[in-house]
Amino acid sequence: MNLRKHELIGLPVVVSASSDASLVGLGGVVVDETRNTLRVATPKGEKTVPKHGTQFTFDVQGGQRVAGDDLLFRPEDRIKKAR
């Protein structure tokens, strides 16, 4: 599955690597996406995670790791460009 073509809202996600060490291991469900960030609902509340410099593992088809830099577009533009 190519996540650059996929809607990310509603997908379970874990931050697997980040330039901000406090975000590594953060997991939850994507509730919103902007050009530069993902908002993740965690058991402790919603957290905003920057896409730049972050690796995400989405829980689809056994887990897919995606570089946040590959997702640095507005959601509607990212889906159009990936065609």
N, C-alpha and C positions, 0 to 999 in steps of 0.2 A: 504494500500500500504506500503510495506517495503522499506523505502528509502535507506537502506543499500545496496539493490540490484539495485537501480535505478541510472541512470545518473543524476547528480545534475545540470550540466551546462544547463542554459536556464530556470531554475525554479525561480519564484519569492520567495524571502526570506526576513525575518525580524529577526534581532538579538533580542531575547526576554529576555536574561539574559547573563551577561558576568562579568568576573573578572575585566575587564576594563570598568568602568561606562560610558565612552565617546562613547562606541559602542552600548549601549542599545538603541533600537529604530531605528537603522540603517536599512534601507530597500532598496531593489533594485532587480536586476536580477544577478544570479550567472553567471560569464563569464569565470571563470577558477577555477580549483581545483588542489591543490598539496596535498602532504601527510599531512601537518600540517595546511594548510590555505585554505580559500575560498576567491576568488577575486570577489567583488560585484560591479556592475555598479550602481551608485546612481545618482540622479540629479546633485550632486556637483562633480562628477567624480568617478573614481574607487577607492575602499578602499580594503585593504587586512585585513581579519579578521582571527585571529587564531582559530582553532577548539578547542584546549584544553581550558577547563574552560568556554565554551560558549554554550548557548542554542539557537538553531535556530528554527524558525517556517516557514515551507515551505508552500506555498499556493497551496496545492494539496488536493483534496477531503475535502474541508472545513478547511484546516489548520492542519498540523501535526507538532508537536514539537519534536525535536530530539536533544539529547545531542551531542555536537561536539566530545566528547571523544569516542562516538560510531562510528564516521566517521574517526578516526585517522589511515588511511591507504592510500596508493596511490590508486587513483580511480580504476585502473584495478585490483589491489589486493583485494580491498574491495568488489568488485562485485563478484569475484571468491570465496572468503571466505564465503559469505552470502548464498551460494547455499545450 
